[in-house]
Amino acid sequence: MRQISYAEAGMEALLEEMERDPKTFHLSTDAPVPLVEKFGHSRVRGTPIAEGALTGMGIGAAGSGFRPIIDWRMITFSFVAMDQIVNQASKIHYMFGGQTKFPILYRATVGGGVRMAAQHSQSPYSMFMNLAGLKMILPSTPYDTKGLLKTAIRDDNPVISFESTRLLTMQGPVPEEDYTIPLGVADIKKEGKDVTIVALAWLVHEALEAAAILEAEGISAEVIDPRTLVPLDKETIRSSVQKTGRLIVADEAGPTCGASAEIAALVTEDEATFKCLKKAVKRVCALQVPIPYSPPLEDAVFPNREKIANAVRQVMNKA
Amino acid sequence: MEISPEKQREMLRTMQRIRRFEERASDDYVAGDIYGTVHCYIGEEAVAVGVCSALDNDDQIISTHRGHGHCIAKGADINLMMAELYGRETGYCKGKGGSMHIADFSIGMLGANGIVAGGISIITGAGLAAQLDGKGRVAVSFFGDGASGAGPFHESLNIAAAWKLPMIYVCENNLWAVNTAAENALSIPDVGSRASSYGIPGIIVDGNDIFAVHEAAHNAVERARRGDGPTLIECKTYRHRRHTERPTQPDVRPQKEIDEWLKKDPIDRLVQHLQQQQGQLSTEEWKQMDDEILREVEESVNFAKNSPFPGAEKATEDVFA
C-alpha cells in the first residue's frame, strides 16, 4: 500500500469528504491550499484571527443544515473560544431538547516535543472530556487519521479531532479508497499477555518501542490505542486488563484529572476487572508543569519509551 | 413606509401577547411554579415585533437571556413556551432548557442564550449558511448594550462586513446591563455609530416606535437579501422591570428615569396611533383583543400545568444526536 504522512492523511480525508458532501465547508485562520484549489474561496475561507467567532459560526451553520469544518490549528487557540465550546457547542443539542443536529468538526494539533514552549505544547483533552456533549478523536497513525476524520465529519455531533504535532510527518500505509473507522472502538496495536499498556497519540509509538525492548527481557506487553476519547472503548481496555492483570497508562498530558485518570478509574471501578489486578495501576504522564522550552527541560517533562518500560518492569517486579 | 391597518393591528396583537405572557410568567415565577429565573421583555416589545414583522418564516434570529419576546415575535407557540418554563415534557426543549434556552428551529428561532453576547457569532454562522445556500435568507442577531462591549460583537461584525453576510445586528440598548449604566460602560453612547468602523450602515432608532424599528429592519433586510451585506440597527429602549423577576433582585435605576420611559410605552403609543390618528381601533376592539390574548395566555398555563414533568430517565437522553 502507498505510504503518506499523518498530515496528508488528514487532508485527504477532508478532500474526500468535502467532495462527497456539498454541505461541508471549511473555516480557519489560514486556509489550506489543497482545499482552496479544489473547492474555491466560497467553501474554504481564510478568516480573521477570531477563533471564538469561528467556533460559534460553526454552531449556527450546523444548525442551519451545514456540516462545517473549523480548524483551530493549535489547541492553544481553542482556549479563546471556550465560551462557544463549553457553553454553546457542548450543550446546545441537549439544552434545546434534541430538536436539531449540530454536526461540526473542530480540528487542532496537540502535544509537545517540538520546542514550542508552554502555550503551544498542550494536551488538554481531559478538559473537554469533562464536558458532556462533545465527541473526540485522537489518532496515532496516518491510517487512523484518515478513517477517524471521515467518520467525524459524517457524525451528527460536534467532534474535536486532536492531532499530535509530533506525528504530523510520520509516514504510514493509507488506502486510497474510501474507508471509515467507527468512534468508540479501540485498536490493539500489539497483543501481549503480561501487562496492558494503554497509550495515547504519540505515546502509542513509544509504548510499541517499549514493548519491543521488554520482549527481549521476556515480558509480553499488550499495547492498546483507544483512538477516540469520547466515546471511550471501555470493554477492550477492561478485557485486556482482565487477561494481563496489570495496567500502565501512558499520556503526554499531566496526570491530574487526565484521560489517564479516567482510564485508570474505568478499570478499578469495575469489579470484574479490579479482581484481576495483580498490581496497582501505574500512570506514565507528563510532569504536572507548564511545558518548558529548553530541550533538556522539555525532554525531562514528557514520558517516553524508557519511562514506560521502567513502569512495566516495576509492575512485573523486575525493576 | 406604508403599513396597512391590518398589519398594524397584528403587530399590536403580538406586542400585547408578549406583554401578557411576560406578566404571567413573572407572576407564576414569583408563585414558585416557574423555576430558576425569568427576564421580562416588557417595555421592549416594539423591537422584537418591529424587526420580526419584516422577516419571512425562513429567516433566522437568535436571542438573549431576555428571550421570550423574540420567540413570540418570530411566531413561537406560547403553549410550548409556557410548558418549557414550567419544566414540562411538552415544552420546546422537553424541559431541559427553561426560560434562557427556548429555541424553535422550525421557525428560525435559534435560541435564547444564557451568555451575554453568546449568540452573536452563532447567528453569524447562520448568516454564512444563508449566503452559501443562496436562497435569499437573512439572519438577525438580537443583543443588548451589554453585549456590545464583548468580543463576539466585534469579531462577528467584522467577519459579516468583510464577507457581506446577509446579517442584521439589532442592539437593544435599554441603557442598563443589569445594574451597570451604559453611560459608564460604553465608550460612546451610540452603539449604532460603531457601524462606520466596519463600513456598514448604522441606523439609530427610537426602539419604542414600532414604525421606526420596522422601517429600519425592512431596509436592512432588503439590503441583506440583495447581497450588499450587514446592517447594525441600534434601538433605544428600556426595560420596565428589574433585570430579573426575582423579588430580591436589586434595581439601582433612578425612579425619575423609569417614570420617563413608562410614559413612552411602545404599546400605548401604537394603540394611540391606531385609535387617534387612524381611527382603526375602537376601545371595544382593543379590549376584545386583549381579552383574547389573556385567554391564550391562560390556556398556555393550563397546557403547561396539565403536562407531565419529564421522567428522570430522560435526563440522559439527547446528550448526543
Chai-1 contact restraints between the chains, C-beta under 6 A:
chainA,res_idxA,chainB,res_idxB,connection_type,confidence,min_distance_angstrom,max_distance_angstrom,comment,restraint_id
A,P48,B,N158,contact,1.0,0.0,6.0,A-B,restraint_1
A,P48,B,I159,contact,1.0,0.0,6.0,A-B,restraint_2
A,A50,B,E155,contact,1.0,0.0,6.0,A-B,restraint_3
A,A53,B,S121,contact,1.0,0.0,6.0,A-B,restraint_4
A,A53,B,E155,contact,1.0,0.0,6.0,A-B,restraint_5
A,A53,B,S156,contact,1.0,0.0,6.0,A-B,restraint_6
A,A53,B,I159,contact,1.0,0.0,6.0,A-B,restraint_7
A,G56,B,S121,contact,1.0,0.0,6.0,A-B,restraint_8
A,G56,B,I122,contact,1.0,0.0,6.0,A-B,restraint_9
A,M57,B,S121,contact,1.0,0.0,6.0,A-B,restraint_10
A,M57,B,T124,contact,1.0,0.0,6.0,A-B,restraint_11
A,M57,B,G125,contact,1.0,0.0,6.0,A-B,restraint_12
A,M57,B,L128,contact,1.0,0.0,6.0,A-B,restraint_13
A,I59,B,I122,contact,1.0,0.0,6.0,A-B,restraint_14
A,G60,B,I122,contact,1.0,0.0,6.0,A-B,restraint_15
A,G60,B,I123,contact,1.0,0.0,6.0,A-B,restraint_16
A,G60,B,G125,contact,1.0,0.0,6.0,A-B,restraint_17
A,G60,B,A126,contact,1.0,0.0,6.0,A-B,restraint_18
A,A61,B,G125,contact,1.0,0.0,6.0,A-B,restraint_19
A,A61,B,L128,contact,1.0,0.0,6.0,A-B,restraint_20
A,A61,B,A129,contact,1.0,0.0,6.0,A-B,restraint_21
A,S64,B,A126,contact,1.0,0.0,6.0,A-B,restraint_22
A,S64,B,A129,contact,1.0,0.0,6.0,A-B,restraint_23
A,F66,B,A129,contact,1.0,0.0,6.0,A-B,restraint_24
A,D83,B,I115,contact,1.0,0.0,6.0,A-B,restraint_25
A,N87,B,I115,contact,1.0,0.0,6.0,A-B,restraint_26
A,H93,B,A321,contact,1.0,0.0,6.0,A-B,restraint_27
A,Y94,B,K96,contact,1.0,0.0,6.0,A-B,restraint_28
A,Y94,B,D318,contact,1.0,0.0,6.0,A-B,restraint_29
A,Y94,B,V319,contact,1.0,0.0,6.0,A-B,restraint_30
A,M95,B,K96,contact,1.0,0.0,6.0,A-B,restraint_31
A,M95,B,G97,contact,1.0,0.0,6.0,A-B,restraint_32
A,M95,B,H101,contact,1.0,0.0,6.0,A-B,restraint_33
A,F96,B,C93,contact,1.0,0.0,6.0,A-B,restraint_34
A,F96,B,A103,contact,1.0,0.0,6.0,A-B,restraint_35
A,G97,B,C93,contact,1.0,0.0,6.0,A-B,restraint_36
A,G97,B,K94,contact,1.0,0.0,6.0,A-B,restraint_37
A,G97,B,K96,contact,1.0,0.0,6.0,A-B,restraint_38
A,G98,B,D318,contact,1.0,0.0,6.0,A-B,restraint_39
A,Q99,B,F105,contact,1.0,0.0,6.0,A-B,restraint_40
A,T100,B,F105,contact,1.0,0.0,6.0,A-B,restraint_41
A,K101,B,A321,contact,1.0,0.0,6.0,A-B,restraint_42
A,A132,B,V319,contact,1.0,0.0,6.0,A-B,restraint_43
A,G133,B,V319,contact,1.0,0.0,6.0,A-B,restraint_44
A,D156,B,A321,contact,1.0,0.0,6.0,A-B,restraint_45
A,N157,B,F320,contact,1.0,0.0,6.0,A-B,restraint_46
A,N157,B,A321,contact,1.0,0.0,6.0,A-B,restraint_47
